[in-house]
């Protein structure tokens, strides 16, 4: 927990310093850059958690009933693809925001 708090504190202070390095746009460019970085980081974190839970649940289901592997595997792959598409969508939004800087 202490390690997480120190990492979070370092990250927060690093990101708060971003607007100080903005040139002509002032605070607006720094805020847009921060929003892009924050959006992709939250999307990647949420996607990783979702994929981990989906894979764990599918493997547990297959371990309990090996005969149901075909019925579990296909929906799991579909779910993982949908989760990943949301992360890619957030990446595209972050690129669009970063293009406005």
C-alpha positions in Angstrom: 0.0 0.0 0.0 2.8 2.4 0.9 4.4 1.7 -2.5 1.1 2.5 -4.3 0.7 5.8 -2.4 4.2 6.9 -3.2 3.7 6.0 -6.9 0.4 7.8 -7.0 1.9 10.9 -5.3 4.8 11.0 -7.7 2.4 10.6 -10.7 0.1 13.3 -9.4 2.9 15.8 -8.9 4.4 15.0 -12.3 1.1 15.5 -14.0 0.4 18.7 -12.2 3.6 20.1 -13.5 2.6 19.6 -17.1 0.9 23.0 -17.5 4.1 24.7 -16.4 5.8 23.5 -19.5 3.1 24.7 -21.9 4.3 27.4 -24.2 1.8 29.7 -26.0 -1.5 28.2 -25.1 -1.1 28.6 -21.4 -3.1 26.5 -19.1 -5.5 25.3 -21.8 -2.9 23.2 -23.7 -1.7 21.7 -20.5 -5.2 20.8 -19.4 -5.9 19.1 -22.8 -2.6 17.2 -22.6 -3.5 16.1 -19.0 -7.0 15.1 -20.1 -5.6 12.9 -22.9 -3.0 11.2 -20.6 -5.6 10.7 -17.9 -8.2 9.3 -20.3 -5.9 6.7 -21.8 -4.5 5.7 -18.4 -7.9 5.1 -16.9 -9.1 3.2 -20.0 -6.0 1.0 -20.0 -6.4 0.3 -16.2 -10.1 -0.5 -16.5 -9.6 -2.6 -19.6 -6.8 -4.6 -17.9 -9.0 -5.2 -14.8 -11.9 -6.3 -17.0 -9.8 -8.6 -19.1 -8.2 -10.2 -16.0 -11.6 -10.8 -14.4 -13.1 -12.3 -17.6 -10.1 -14.6 -18.2 -10.1 -15.7 -14.5 -13.9 -16.5 -14.6 -13.6 -18.4 -17.9 -10.7 -20.5 -16.7 -12.5 -21.2 -13.4 -15.5 -22.3 -15.4 -13.5 -24.5 -17.7 -11.7 -26.0 -14.7 -15.0 -26.9 -13.0 -16.5 -28.3 -16.2 -14.0 -29.2 -18.9 -16.7 -30.3 -21.2 -18.1 -26.8 -21.4 -14.9 -25.4 -22.9 -16.3 -24.6 -26.3 -19.4 -22.9 -24.8 -17.2 -20.7 -22.5 -14.3 -19.9 -24.8 -16.2 -18.2 -27.6 -18.1 -15.8 -25.5 -15.0 -15.0 -23.5 -13.1 -14.1 -26.7 -16.0 -11.9 -27.8 -16.0 -10.2 -24.4 -12.3 -9.6 -24.5 -12.6 -8.1 -28.0 -15.3 -5.7 -26.8 -13.3 -4.7 -23.8 -10.2 -4.1 -26.0 -12.3 -2.0 -28.5 -13.3 0.4 -25.7 -9.6 0.8 -24.8 -8.7 1.5 -28.4 -11.6 4.0 -28.6 -10.1 5.8 -25.6 -6.7 5.8 -27.4 -8.3 7.4 -30.5 -9.9 10.1 -28.3 -6.6 10.7 -26.6 -4.9 11.1 -29.9 -7.5 13.6 -31.0 -7.1 15.6 -27.8 -3.3 15.5 -28.1 -3.7 16.8 -31.7 -5.4 20.0 -30.4 -2.4 20.9 -28.2 
